[in-house]
């Protein structure tokens, strides 16, 4: 391969570099919201902090088809390239930046023998999706995600700010992609297989672990040093298994000393207390000393990761737990939550690409302070993981079904350990019965979780873990007080941020005493379609409607049963019940009522695409009279208002109902 086969293009120029074909052996477009948002944030952050430097976005591995001029078969990088085409289409259609994006004259890629995906790209470039032609809706979804995220970062598109235009300029001129052209005669299928079976990359949390262990190596006493490193590693490795309960990160003897005889209490209060009560095998310590210290006295990252003697984690419980439970967060982001909880540092971030740099402040501390911080942080990680396992929902897969659960690990005897409801009478052995407090907590926690799939936006989880951390001390958290906290958190997020004309920051809402809600700052227009900032508003409406029905038992057919068994799920598409572009010659509705909260509901993207332009009557019939409605609000829209024409009168009534619910919470 010659240097001629490797070329660097700015993103602006990649659109004048030929056409790119996605072959059949490649998977279809599959990027989700988290990956798309991360790409935009990476570019945005780099443009602000290092705007004079080039940002290398990755490699595009291609094979030039000799029989067709400037046509490249894409072997690696197609997900990123597809996303960039969609991003530029948003900039062209929504922000009208044709002049700034001079080389973006069309979509430069196509899918081989995938008509629906190719059609979706055509619609992306044109900026229209209201069509009777079928197409790949995941590409449309990416377009909507990008449009929404740019609005979140830079404000309304009608007023393009200087900051936004700098972002566009940086994106177009300073973001670089390397195109690597593989030689003629290459077995493309074999090459693609190799590209997709590369060795695992070193995770950021593994690098951070090495750094923090290095600080513990400064402990003067050799035995204390080795024990501290071993305990730190045991805690770190145990917590990194997010699908397992933390108790299984320790031996049986250690569990009783750390979590009590029934394994469901954290009975230690510091790292040093664990060191005093937990014994470590001398052979393990000797092995640690001999095998893990390199010639320079530091630590080999490979050894730390691969050496089995450097961990006391047992295999016990691994298979069942990892297959049964799914946590709401990954380990790298969990570490950032722990750091914020311990330091209360306003500059800390939940963005895991900054995981290591968030710990740079340790370099400026004295040796003893570094040691003390790492010990304290290790205990913070342990305690927070215990609280996460114990008091935060998981997705549980059991008996071929999955649902939200709130359970703790309980030890009966050597032959019997099980997962029982966190709140309730465990002595009676009624592990399947869910009391109402537990049900309410599952509603509240899933209400928050299902609107924040991206890890860096889980501010609700940071607030929740901080509350649990500050209020737990060898005693269970009160379910009543926990419910009260989560309800207050929801109100503060909705009224003091999403619906406020002077929105408060998340740090202020979580770590400072939030001021009382000021009615003069409420901006009800932010509940309209064009102004809604966060889908938590919809989930909060559903939560309030649930409690209203449980108290009043309205008598609407099937409503009480629907509410009692309702589960919050991941929904990201705002549907107009009366459609924006009606089919079959029906009249359009004025924007005042069309975009009113009374005409909107939150549903899954696939359902919105399928029923987008149908009349309310057809939508209701599609949902089997509301039995399979996506939300409580949607069920009411189907069943409370008998006029199937669904017009201005019904929209106004439903809007008033929602505003009354909100006013009750404010008052």
C-alpha positions in Angstrom: 0.0 0.0 0.0 1.5 3.3 -1.1 1.1 6.8 0.4 -1.2 7.5 -2.6 -3.7 5.0 -1.1 -4.0 7.1 2.1 -5.6 10.5 1.8 -6.8 13.0 4.4 -10.0 14.9 3.7 -11.8 17.6 5.6 -15.5 16.8 6.0 -16.3 19.6 3.6 -14.1 18.0 0.9 -15.1 14.4 1.5 -18.3 15.2 -0.3 -16.3 16.0 -3.4 -14.2 12.9 -3.2 -16.3 10.4 -5.1 -19.2 8.1 -4.3 -19.3 5.4 -1.7 -21.2 2.1 -1.9 -22.2 0.1 1.2 -22.0 -3.6 0.0 -24.3 -6.3 1.0 -21.8 -8.0 3.4 -22.0 -4.9 5.6 -24.8 -4.6 8.2 -27.4 -1.9 7.6 -27.3 1.5 9.3 -27.5 0.8 13.0 -26.3 3.8 15.0 -28.5 4.6 18.0 -29.1 7.9 19.8 -26.2 7.6 22.2 -23.6 7.1 19.4 -25.0 9.9 17.3 -25.1 12.4 20.2 -21.6 11.3 21.2 -20.2 12.1 17.7 -21.8 15.6 17.8 -20.6 16.3 21.3 -17.0 15.2 20.5 -16.8 17.6 17.6 -18.5 20.4 19.5 -16.2 20.0 22.5 -13.1 19.9 20.3 -14.2 23.0 18.3 -14.5 25.0 21.6 -11.4 23.8 23.4 -9.0 23.3 20.5 -10.4 25.3 17.6 -7.0 25.7 15.9 -6.3 22.0 15.9 -7.5 19.4 13.4 -9.8 16.7 14.8 -9.4 13.3 13.3 -12.7 11.6 13.3 -11.5 8.2 12.2 -10.7 6.0 9.2 -12.7 5.2 6.1 -11.4 1.9 4.6 -12.5 1.5 1.0 -11.9 -0.5 -2.2 -12.0 1.4 -5.5 -14.1 -0.4 -8.1 -12.0 -0.2 -11.3 -14.9 -0.5 -13.6 -16.6 2.6 -12.3 -14.9 5.9 -11.9 -14.6 7.3 -8.4 -16.9 4.6 -6.9 -15.6 3.2 -3.6 -16.8 0.1 -1.9 -16.9 0.9 1.8 -15.3 -1.8 4.1 -15.0 0.1 7.4 -16.5 3.4 8.6 -19.9 3.2 7.0 -21.8 4.0 10.2 -19.9 7.2 10.7 -20.0 8.2 7.0 -23.8 7.6 6.9 -24.3 9.8 10.0 -22.2 12.6 8.5 -24.3 12.6 5.4 -27.4 12.9 7.6 -25.8 15.6 9.7 -25.0 17.7 6.6 -28.5 17.2 5.3 -29.9 18.6 8.6 -27.5 21.6 8.2 -28.7 22.2 4.7 -32.4 21.7 5.2 -33.0 23.0 8.7 -30.4 25.7 8.9 -30.3 26.6 5.2 -26.5 26.6 5.0 -26.1 25.7 1.3 -23.7 28.6 0.8 -21.4 27.4 3.7 -21.5 23.8 2.6 -20.4 24.3 -1.0 -19.3 20.8 -1.7 -22.3 19.1 -0.2 -24.4 18.9 -3.4 -25.9 15.4 -2.8 -25.6 12.3 -0.6 -22.4 10.6 -1.5 -23.2 7.0 -0.5 -25.7 4.4 -1.6 -26.6 0.9 -0.3 -26.1 -2.0 -2.6 -29.4 -3.8 -3.2 -31.1 -2.1 -0.2 -33.9 -0.1 -1.8 -35.5 1.1 1.5 -32.2 2.5 2.8 -31.3 4.2 -0.4 -34.8 5.8 -0.5 -34.3 7.0 3.1 -31.1 8.7 2.1 -32.9 10.5 -0.8 -35.6 11.7 1.6 -32.9 12.8 4.1 -31.3 15.0 1.5 -34.6 16.5 0.5 -35.6 16.9 4.2 -39.1 15.4 3.8 -40.5 12.1 5.1 -44.3 12.5 4.7 -44.5 10.0 1.9 -46.5 6.8 1.1 -43.3 5.2 -0.1 -41.6 2.8 2.4 -38.1 3.5 3.6 -35.6 2.7 6.4 -37.0 4.6 9.4 -33.8 4.2 11.4 -32.2 6.8 9.0 -35.1 9.1 9.5 -34.8 8.7 13.3 -31.1 9.7 13.1 -32.1 12.9 11.2 -34.6 13.8 14.0 -32.0 13.0 16.7 -29.4 15.3 15.1 -31.9 18.1 14.6 -33.0 17.9 18.2 -29.5 17.7 19.6 -28.3 20.7 17.6 -31.2 22.6 18.9 -30.3 21.6 22.4 -26.7 22.6 22.0 -27.2 25.8 20.1 -30.8 27.0 20.4 -33.5 27.7 17.9 -32.4 27.4 14.2 -34.1 30.7 13.3 -31.3 32.6 15.1 -28.1 30.9 14.2 -25.6 32.1 16.8 -21.9 32.9 16.3 -21.1 29.8 18.4 -23.1 27.6 16.1 -21.5 29.1 13.0 -18.1 28.5 14.5 -19.1 24.9 15.1 -20.2 24.5 11.4 -17.0 26.1 10.2 -14.9 23.8 12.4 -16.9 20.8 11.3 -16.5 21.7 7.6 -12.8 22.7 7.6 -11.0 21.1 10.6 -12.6 17.7 11.1 -10.5 15.2 9.2 -11.3 11.7 8.0 -8.6 9.4 6.6 -9.5 7.4 3.5 -7.5 4.2 3.1 -7.8 2.5 -0.2 -7.0 -1.3 0.0 -5.0 -2.8 -2.9 -6.6 -4.4 -5.9 -6.8 -8.2 -5.5 -7.7 -8.0 -1.8 -10.2 -10.6 -0.6 -12.8 -8.1 0.6 -15.0 -10.6 2.6 -11.9 -11.9 4.4 -10.7 -8.3 5.1 -14.0 -7.3 6.4 -14.1 -10.3 8.7 -10.7 -9.4 10.1 -11.7 -5.8 10.6 -14.7 -6.9 12.7 -12.7 -9.3 14.8 -10.0 -7.1 16.0 -8.5 -7.5 19.5 -10.3 -5.7 22.3 -9.1 -2.1 22.9 -8.0 -1.1 26.4 -11.0 0.5 28.2 -10.6 4.0 29.8 -11.6 2.6 33.2 -8.8 0.0 33.0 -6.3 2.8 32.4 -7.8 4.8 35.2 -7.5 1.8 37.5 -3.8 1.6 36.8 -3.3 5.3 37.5 -5.2 5.1 40.9 -3.3 1.9 41.9 -0.1 3.9 41.3 -1.1 6.4 44.0 -1.6 3.6 46.5 1.9 2.3 45.7 3.1 5.4 47.6 2.0 3.9 51.0 5.2 3.4 53.1 4.3 0.2 54.9 4.8 -2.7 52.5 2.1 -5.0 53.9 -0.5 -2.2 54.1 0.5 -1.1 50.6 -0.1 -4.6 49.1 -3.4 -5.1 51.1 -4.7 -1.7 50.0 -3.9 -2.4 46.3 -5.5 -5.8 46.5 -8.6 -4.4 48.2 -8.9 -1.6 45.7 -8.6 -4.0 42.8 -11.2 -6.3 44.4 -13.7 -3.5 44.8 -13.0 -2.1 41.3 -13.4 -5.4 39.6 -16.5 -6.3 41.6 -18.1 -3.0 40.8 -17.2 -3.2 37.1 -19.5 -6.2 36.7 -22.6 -3.9 36.5 -25.0 -6.8 35.9 -23.9 -8.6 39.1 -24.7 -7.6 42.6 -21.6 -6.3 44.3 -21.7 -8.9 47.1 -20.5 -11.5 44.6 -17.3 -9.5 44.1 -16.1 -10.8 47.5 -15.5 -14.3 49.0 -18.2 -15.7 51.3 -16.2 -14.9 54.4 -15.7 -11.4 53.3 -19.3 -10.8 52.4 -20.5 -11.3 56.0 -17.9 -8.9 57.3 -18.8 -6.2 54.7 -22.6 -6.8 54.1 -23.7 -8.5 57.3 -25.0 -12.0 57.9 -27.8 -11.7 55.5 -25.7 -9.8 52.9 -28.2 -7.0 52.6 -26.6 -4.3 54.7 -23.4 -2.3 54.2 -22.0 -2.5 57.7 -18.6 -0.9 57.1 -18.1 2.8 56.7 -14.6 3.2 55.2 -11.8 1.6 53.2 -9.6 1.3 56.2 -12.3 -0.4 58.2 -12.6 -3.1 55.5 -8.8 -3.6 55.7 -9.0 -4.2 59.4 -11.8 -6.8 59.1 -11.0 -8.6 55.9 -8.2 -11.1 55.7 -6.1 -11.6 52.6 -4.3 -14.8 51.7 -0.5 -14.5 52.1 0.1 -16.4 49.0 -2.0 -14.0 47.0 -0.1 -11.1 48.5 3.3 -12.7 47.6 2.1 -13.4 44.1 0.9 -9.8 43.8 4.3 -8.5 44.8 6.3 -10.8 42.6 4.3 -10.6 39.4 2.8 -7.1 39.2 5.7 -4.8 39.9 7.9 -4.1 36.9 11.4 -2.9 36.8 10.5 0.7 37.2 8.5 0.1 40.3 5.2 0.9 38.5 2.4 -1.3 37.4 2.0 -3.1 34.1 -1.5 -2.4 32.8 -1.5 -5.8 31.0 -0.7 -7.5 34.3 -3.3 -5.6 36.2 -6.0 -6.6 33.7 -4.9 -10.2 33.1 -3.4 -11.5 36.3 -5.9 -13.7 38.1 -4.0 -13.5 41.4 -4.8 -9.8 41.6 -8.4 -10.3 42.3 -10.5 -12.2 44.9 -13.6 -12.2 42.7 -15.4 -15.5 42.6 -17.2 -17.1 39.7 -20.2 -17.8 42.0 -23.3 -16.1 40.9 -21.8 -14.8 37.6 -23.9 -16.6 35.1 -27.3 -16.3 36.7 -26.9 -12.6 37.6 -25.4 -11.5 34.3 -28.2 -13.1 32.4 -31.0 -12.1 34.7 -30.4 -8.4 35.4 -29.5 -5.4 33.2 -28.3 -2.3 34.9 -29.3 1.2 33.8 -25.7 2.4 33.4 -22.3 1.2 32.3 -19.2 1.1 34.5 -17.3 4.1 33.0 -20.3 6.5 33.6 -20.9 4.9 37.0 -17.3 6.0 38.0 -18.1 9.6 37.0 -21.3 9.5 39.1 -19.2 8.4 42.1 -16.6 11.1 41.5 -19.3 13.8 41.4 -20.9 12.4 44.5 -17.6 12.4 46.4 -16.2 15.8 45.3 -19.4 17.8 44.6 -17.3 19.5 42.0 -19.4 21.6 39.7 -16.9 21.2 36.8 -17.1 17.4 36.9 -19.0 15.9 33.9 -20.9 12.7 33.1 -19.2 12.5 29.7 -17.2 9.3 29.8 -14.8 10.4 27.1 -13.4 12.7 29.8 -13.2 9.9 32.4 -9.4 10.1 32.8 -9.0 13.9 32.6 -11.6 14.3 35.3 -9.0 12.8 37.7 -6.2 15.1 36.6 -6.6 17.2 39.8 -4.9 14.3 41.8 -1.6 15.3 40.2 -1.7 18.6 42.2 -2.3 16.9 45.6 0.4 15.9 48.1 1.3 12.2 48.3 -0.7 11.5 51.5 -3.7 13.4 50.1 -3.5 11.3 46.9 -3.5 8.1 49.0 -6.4 9.3 51.1 -8.4 10.3 48.1 -8.0 7.0 46.3 -9.0 5.1 49.5 -12.0 7.3 50.0 -13.0 7.0 46.4 -12.7 3.3 46.4 -15.1 3.2 49.3 -17.4 5.6 47.5 -17.5 3.3 44.5 -18.3 0.3 46.7 -21.0 2.1 48.7 -22.6 3.6 45.6 -22.6 0.2 43.7 -24.3 -1.4 46.7 -26.9 1.4 46.7 -27.4 1.1 42.9 -28.0 -2.6 43.2 -30.3 -2.2 46.2 -32.4 0.9 45.5 -32.3 1.5 41.7 -34.3 -0.4 39.1 -32.9 -3.0 36.9 -34.4 -4.7 33.9 -35.0 -8.3 35.0 -35.2 -11.2 32.6 -37.0 -14.1 34.3 -39.2 -17.0 33.0 -39.0 -15.7 29.5 -40.3 -12.3 30.5 -38.6 -9.0 31.2 -39.8 -6.2 33.4 -38.5 -3.5 35.7 -37.6 -4.7 39.2 -36.4 -3.3 42.5 -34.7 -6.1 44.4 -32.0 -6.8 46.9 -29.7 -9.9 47.4 -30.6 -11.8 50.5 -28.7 -14.7 52.2 -30.8 -17.3 54.0 -28.2 -20.1 54.4 -25.3 -21.7 52.5 -27.8 -23.4 50.1 -30.2 -20.5 49.7 -29.6 -17.0 48.5 -32.2 -15.1 46.5 -33.3 -11.7 45.1 -36.2 -10.3 47.1 -38.1 -7.0 46.8 -36.1 -4.2 48.3 -39.2 -3.0 50.3 -41.5 -5.4 52.0 -41.5 -8.1 54.6 -38.7 -10.5 53.7 -39.3 -12.8 56.7 -42.6 -14.1 55.2 -40.7 -15.3 52.1 -43.2 -13.5 49.9 -40.6 -12.6 47.3 -43.0 -12.2 44.4 -45.4 -9.8 46.1 -44.8 -6.2 45.2 -46.2 -3.7 47.7 -47.5 -0.3 46.5 -44.4 1.7 47.6 -42.2 -0.6 45.5 -44.6 -0.2 42.5 -44.6 3.6 42.9 -40.8 3.6 43.1 -40.5 1.5 39.9 -42.8 4.0 38.1 -40.8 6.9 39.3 -37.4 5.5 38.5 -38.4 4.1 35.1 -40.2 7.4 34.4 -36.8 9.1 34.6 -34.7 6.4 33.0 -36.7 5.8 29.8 -36.2 9.4 28.6 -32.4 9.5 29.0 -30.9 6.6 27.0 -27.7 8.5 26.6 -25.4 7.9 29.6 -24.1 11.5 29.9 -27.7 12.8 30.3 -28.6 10.7 33.3 -28.7 13.6 35.8 -31.7 12.0 37.5 -29.5 9.0 38.4 -26.8 11.3 39.7 -29.3 13.1 41.9 -30.8 9.7 43.1 -27.4 8.1 43.9 -26.4 11.3 45.8 -29.6 11.2 47.8 -29.1 7.5 48.7 -25.4 8.1 49.5 -26.1 11.0 51.9 -29.0 9.3 53.6 -27.8 5.7 54.0 -25.8 4.7 57.1 -26.3 1.0 58.0 -30.0 1.4 57.9 -32.5 1.0 55.1 -33.7 4.0 53.2 -37.3 4.8 54.0 -39.5 4.0 51.0 -41.9 6.9 51.9 -39.0 9.5 52.0 -37.5 8.0 48.9 -40.8 8.4 47.0 -41.0 12.0 48.3 -37.5 12.8 47.1 -38.1 11.4 43.6 -41.4 13.3 43.3 -39.7 16.5 44.3 -36.9 15.8 41.9 -39.4 15.4 39.0 -41.1 18.6 39.9 -37.8 20.5 40.0 -36.7 19.1 36.7 -40.0 19.9 35.0 -40.9 23.2 36.6 -37.5 24.7 37.4 -35.8 23.7 34.2 -37.9 22.4 31.3 -40.9 24.8 31.7 -39.1 27.8 33.2 -38.2 31.0 31.4 -35.1 31.0 33.6 -34.1 27.4 33.7 -31.8 26.2 36.5 -28.8 24.0 35.8 -28.7 20.4 36.9 -25.9 21.0 39.4 -28.0 23.6 41.1 -31.1 21.4 41.2 -29.1 18.4 42.6 -26.4 19.8 44.8 -27.7 23.2 46.0 -31.0 23.8 47.8 -33.4 24.6 44.9 -35.3 27.8 45.4 -39.1 27.6 45.6 -40.9 27.5 42.3 -41.6 31.0 41.0 -44.9 31.1 39.1 -43.7 34.2 37.2 -40.9 32.1 35.7 -43.2 29.4 34.4 -43.5 29.4 30.6 -46.5 27.3 29.6 -45.6 27.8 25.9 -42.7 25.4 26.5 -45.3 22.6 26.6 -45.9 23.1 22.9 -44.5 20.8 20.2 -42.0 23.4 18.8 -40.7 24.2 22.3 -40.6 21.0 24.3 -37.1 20.5 25.7 -37.3 17.1 27.3 -39.6 14.1 27.0 -39.7 13.8 30.8 -42.6 16.3 30.6 -44.7 13.5 28.9 -43.6 10.8 31.3 -44.4 13.1 34.2 -47.9 13.7 32.8 -48.3 9.9 32.7 -47.2 9.5 36.3 -49.6 12.1 37.5 -52.4 10.5 35.5 -51.6 7.1 37.0 -52.1 8.5 40.5 -55.2 10.4 39.6 -56.9 7.3 38.3 -55.8 5.1 41.2 -57.4 7.6 43.6 -60.5 8.5 41.6 -61.3 5.3 39.7 -62.9 7.2 36.9 -65.0 4.3 35.4 -63.5 4.8 31.9 -63.6 1.3 30.4 -60.4 -0.6 31.1 -58.6 2.5 32.3 -58.0 1.4 35.9 -56.6 -2.0 34.8 -54.4 -0.3 32.1 -53.0 2.1 34.6 -52.4 -0.5 37.3 -50.3 -2.6 34.9 -48.6 0.3 33.0 -44.8 0.2 32.4 -42.7 3.1 31.2 -40.8 2.1 28.1 -38.3 3.8 25.8 -40.3 6.1 23.6 -38.8 9.0 21.7 -41.3 10.1 19.1 -43.8 12.9 19.6 -47.0 12.2 17.7 -49.7 14.6 16.7 -53.0 12.8 17.4 -54.6 15.0 14.8 -52.0 14.7 12.1 -49.8 17.5 10.7 -50.4 16.3 7.1 -53.8 14.6 7.0 -54.5 11.9 4.4 -57.4 11.7 2.1 -58.3 15.3 1.8 -58.9 16.1 5.5 -58.5 19.7 6.6 -55.3 20.8 8.2 -55.5 22.1 11.8 -54.3 25.6 12.8 -50.9 25.5 14.6 -52.3 26.9 17.8 -54.2 23.6 18.3 -52.1 21.3 16.2 -49.0 21.8 18.4 -50.9 22.0 21.7 -50.0 19.6 24.5 -53.6 18.5 24.2 -52.9 17.0 20.7 -49.5 15.4 21.5 -48.5 12.1 22.8 -45.2 10.2 23.2 -44.9 6.9 21.3 -42.4 4.6 19.8 -40.8 5.8 16.6 -41.9 2.8 14.6 -45.6 3.4 15.5 -45.3 7.1 14.6 -43.9 6.3 11.2 -46.6 3.7 10.6 -49.6 5.8 11.6 -48.1 9.3 11.1 -50.7 10.9 8.8 -53.8 8.8 9.7 -56.9 10.4 11.3 -57.5 9.8 15.0 -60.3 7.2 14.3 -57.9 5.0 12.3 -55.2 5.4 15.0 -57.6 4.3 17.7 -58.6 1.2 15.7 -55.0 0.4 15.1 -54.4 0.4 18.8 -57.3 -2.0 19.5 -59.4 0.6 21.4 -56.4 1.7 23.6 -55.6 -1.7 25.0 -52.1 -1.4 23.5 -51.6 2.3 23.9 -48.0 3.5 24.4 -48.9 5.9 27.3 -51.5 6.7 29.8 -52.1 10.0 28.1 -52.7 8.3 24.8 -55.2 5.9 26.4 -57.2 8.8 27.7 -57.1 10.5 24.2 -58.5 7.2 22.8 -61.2 6.6 25.3 -62.2 9.7 27.3 -63.3 11.8 24.4 -65.9 9.9 22.4 -66.0 12.2 19.4 -63.8 10.2 17.0 -63.3 13.3 14.8 -61.0 14.7 17.5 -61.0 18.4 16.9 -60.4 21.7 18.6 -62.9 21.1 21.4 -61.3 17.8 22.4 -57.8 19.2 22.2 -58.7 22.2 24.4 -60.4 20.0 27.0 -57.4 17.6 27.2 -55.0 20.5 27.4 -56.9 22.0 30.3 -56.9 18.6 32.0 -53.1 18.4 31.8 -52.5 22.0 32.9 -54.8 21.4 35.9 -52.7 18.4 36.9 -49.5 20.6 36.7 -51.1 23.4 38.7 -52.1 21.0 41.4 -48.4 20.0 41.8 -47.3 23.7 41.8 -49.8 24.6 44.5 
